[in-house]
Amino acid sequence: YFEGLVRGFRGGILQQSDYLNLTQCETLEDLKLHLATTSYGNFLANEASPLAVSVIDDKLKEKLVHEFQHIRKQCVEPLSTFLDYITYSYMIDNIVLLITGTLHQRS
């Protein structure tokens, strides 16, 4: 179940073509309409016009946090501990350093 869940979330990540379409949006309403055609669905459907950037930002963060919490609840050790650690702000910097070091093959 968990692997299918993660694959589903991964499949929902915006593609390059989505980003190209988003860059051509002239208004925030256009952006809202385009995002509605992606896996983001109608997460802005209940928001009144005129739409503000802060509202979009808040709703995107809310969606990300909800998905993260869902993944956290479904996983087992040691992944659950790792996901707990990356929620602590001081540990986020350490995780970024570890990933960067791994990518650049540093020990």
Backbone hydrogen bonds in HBPLUS format (Angstrom, degrees):
<---DONOR---> <-ACCEPTOR-->    atom                        ^
c    i                          cat <-CA-CA->   ^        H-A-AA   ^      H-
h    n   atom  resd res      DA  || num        DHA   H-A  angle D-A-AA Bond
n    s   type  num  typ     dist DA aas  dist angle  dist       angle   num
A0005-LEU N   A0001-TYR O   2.93 MM   4  6.20 150.1  2.02 150.3 159.6     1
A0006-VAL N   A0002-PHE O   2.96 MM   4  6.28 163.0  1.99 157.9 160.7     2
A0007-ARG N   A0003-GLU O   2.91 MM   4  6.10 161.0  1.95 149.5 155.4     3
A0008-GLY N   A0004-GLY O   2.90 MM   4  6.03 148.5  2.00 140.8 149.4     4
A0009-PHE N   A0005-LEU O   3.01 MM   4  6.37 156.3  2.07 148.9 154.7     5
A0010-ARG N   A0006-VAL O   2.83 MM   4  6.07 155.5  1.89 148.7 156.4     6
A0011-GLY N   A0007-ARG O   2.86 MM   4  6.06 149.6  1.95 143.3 151.3     7
A0012-GLY N   A0009-PHE O   3.06 MM   3  5.07 139.3  2.23  95.5 107.6     8
A0013-ILE N   A0010-ARG O   3.17 MM   3  5.50 167.0  2.18 110.8 114.7     9
A0018-ASP N   A0015-GLN O   3.01 MM   3  5.19 123.7  2.34  99.5 114.0    10
A0019-TYR N   A0015-GLN O   3.11 MM   4  6.57 155.7  2.18 151.4 157.8    11
A0020-LEU N   A0016-GLN O   2.91 MM   4  6.23 155.6  1.97 151.6 158.7    12
A0021-ASN N   A0017-SER O   3.00 MM   4  6.21 155.8  2.06 143.1 149.3    13
A0022-LEU N   A0018-ASP O   2.84 MM   4  6.12 151.5  1.93 147.8 156.6    14
A0023-THR N   A0019-TYR O   2.97 MM   4  6.21 147.8  2.08 147.2 154.7    15
A0024-GLN N   A0021-ASN O   3.14 MM   3  5.29 142.7  2.28  99.3 110.1    16
A0025-CYS N   A0022-LEU O   3.18 MM   3  5.32 163.9  2.21 105.5 110.4    17
A0031-LEU N   A0027-THR O   3.15 MM   4  6.53 153.5  2.22 142.2 149.3    18
A0032-LYS N   A0028-LEU O   2.89 MM   4  6.13 155.1  1.95 143.5 150.1    19
A0033-LEU N   A0029-GLU O   2.94 MM   4  6.20 157.0  1.99 146.7 152.4    20
A0034-HIS N   A0030-ASP O   2.93 MM   4  6.21 158.8  1.97 150.8 156.4    21
A0035-LEU N   A0031-LEU O   2.92 MM   4  6.11 167.1  1.93 155.4 159.0    22
A0036-ALA N   A0032-LYS O   3.07 MM   4  6.22 139.4  2.24 139.8 150.4    23
A0037-THR N   A0034-HIS O   2.97 MM   3  5.38 149.0  2.07 109.1 118.3    24
A0038-THR N   A0035-LEU O   3.11 MM   3  5.24 161.2  2.14 106.6 112.4    25
A0041-GLY N   A0038-THR O   3.09 MM   3  5.79 162.8  2.12 116.8 121.7    26
A0045-ALA N   A0042-ASN O   2.99 MM   3  4.93 167.0  2.01 110.5 113.3    27
A0047-GLU N   A0044-LEU O   3.11 MM   3  5.42 165.2  2.13 115.7 119.3    28
A0055-VAL N   A0052-ALA O   3.11 MM   3  5.31 127.3  2.40  99.9 112.9    29
A0056-ILE N   A0052-ALA O   3.24 MM   4  6.66 160.0  2.28 152.0 156.4    30
A0057-ASP N   A0053-VAL O   2.89 MM   4  6.12 165.3  1.92 156.2 160.6    31
A0058-ASP N   A0054-SER O   2.91 MM   4  6.04 161.3  1.94 143.7 148.7    32
A0059-LYS N   A0055-VAL O   2.94 MM   4  6.12 163.4  1.96 151.8 156.2    33
A0060-LEU N   A0056-ILE O   2.92 MM   4  6.08 158.3  1.96 152.5 158.3    34
A0061-LYS N   A0057-ASP O   3.02 MM   4  6.20 162.8  2.05 150.7 155.4    35
A0062-GLU N   A0058-ASP O   2.90 MM   4  6.07 154.9  1.96 145.3 153.0    36
A0063-LYS N   A0059-LYS O   2.97 MM   4  6.17 153.6  2.04 144.4 150.7    37
A0064-LEU N   A0060-LEU O   2.98 MM   4  6.24 160.6  2.02 149.3 154.4    38
A0065-VAL N   A0061-LYS O   2.88 MM   4  6.09 165.1  1.91 154.8 158.5    39
A0066-HIS N   A0062-GLU O   2.97 MM   4  6.11 158.6  2.02 144.2 150.5    40
A0067-GLU N   A0063-LYS O   3.00 MM   4  6.23 162.5  2.04 150.8 154.9    41
A0068-PHE N   A0064-LEU O   2.87 MM   4  6.07 159.5  1.91 151.3 157.5    42
A0069-GLN N   A0065-VAL O   2.88 MM   4  6.04 165.9  1.90 153.5 157.0    43
A0070-HIS N   A0066-HIS O   3.01 MM   4  6.20 150.4  2.09 143.4 151.7    44
A0071-ILE N   A0067-GLU O   2.98 MM   4  6.25 159.8  2.02 149.7 154.5    45
A0072-ARG N   A0068-PHE O   2.85 MM   4  6.09 161.2  1.88 152.7 158.6    46
A0073-LYS N   A0069-GLN O   2.98 MM   4  6.16 151.3  2.07 144.7 151.1    47
A0074-GLN N   A0070-HIS O   3.25 MM   4  6.45 135.4  2.47 139.5 150.4    48
A0074-GLN N   A0071-ILE O   3.10 MM   3  5.23 133.8  2.32  99.7 112.4    49
A0075-CYS N   A0071-ILE O   3.18 MM   4  6.32 133.4  2.41 152.1 163.0    50
A0080-SER N   A0076-VAL O   3.09 MM   4  5.37 153.8  2.16 116.9 123.1    51
A0082-PHE N   A0078-PRO O   3.09 MM   4  6.40 160.9  2.13 152.0 157.6    52
A0083-LEU N   A0079-LEU O   2.86 MM   4  6.10 161.8  1.89 157.2 161.6    53
A0084-ASP N   A0080-SER O   2.97 MM   4  6.20 143.5  2.11 138.5 148.6    54
A0085-TYR N   A0081-THR O   2.90 MM   4  6.20 157.6  1.95 150.6 156.5    55
A0086-ILE N   A0082-PHE O   3.05 MM   4  6.40 154.8  2.11 152.2 157.9    56
A0087-THR N   A0084-ASP O   3.10 MM   3  5.45 155.6  2.16 108.2 115.8    57
A0088-TYR N   A0085-TYR O   3.06 MM   3  5.59 162.8  2.09 115.9 121.4    58
A0091-MET N   A0088-TYR O   2.89 MM   3  5.38 135.2  2.09 113.4 126.5    59
A0092-ILE N   A0088-TYR O   3.11 MM   4  6.38 133.7  2.33 149.3 162.3    60
A0092-ILE N   A0089-SER O   3.23 MM   3  5.18 135.5  2.44  95.1 106.9    61
A0095-ILE N   A0091-MET O   2.93 MM   4  6.23 155.8  1.99 153.1 159.5    62
A0096-VAL N   A0092-ILE O   2.94 MM   4  6.21 161.5  1.97 153.8 158.6    63
A0097-LEU N   A0093-ASP O   2.99 MM   4  6.23 155.4  2.05 145.6 152.3    64
A0098-LEU N   A0094-ASN O   2.93 MM   4  6.20 154.9  1.99 147.4 154.1    65
A0099-ILE N   A0095-ILE O   2.91 MM   4  6.17 164.2  1.93 155.3 159.0    66
A0100-THR N   A0096-VAL O   2.89 MM   4  6.01 164.2  1.92 150.4 155.3    67
A0101-GLY N   A0097-LEU O   2.88 MM   4  5.97 159.9  1.92 146.1 152.1    68
A0102-THR N   A0098-LEU O   2.92 MM   4  6.10 152.4  2.00 145.1 152.8    69
A0103-LEU N   A0099-ILE O   2.88 MM   4  6.12 159.8  1.92 151.0 156.5    70
A0104-HIS N   A0100-THR O   3.02 MM   4  6.23 146.9  2.14 144.7 153.4    71
A0106-ARG N   A0101-GLY O   2.72 MM   5  4.87 176.8  1.72 149.8 150.9    72
A0105-GLN N   A0102-THR O   3.10 MM   3  4.82 161.5  2.14 101.3 105.5    73
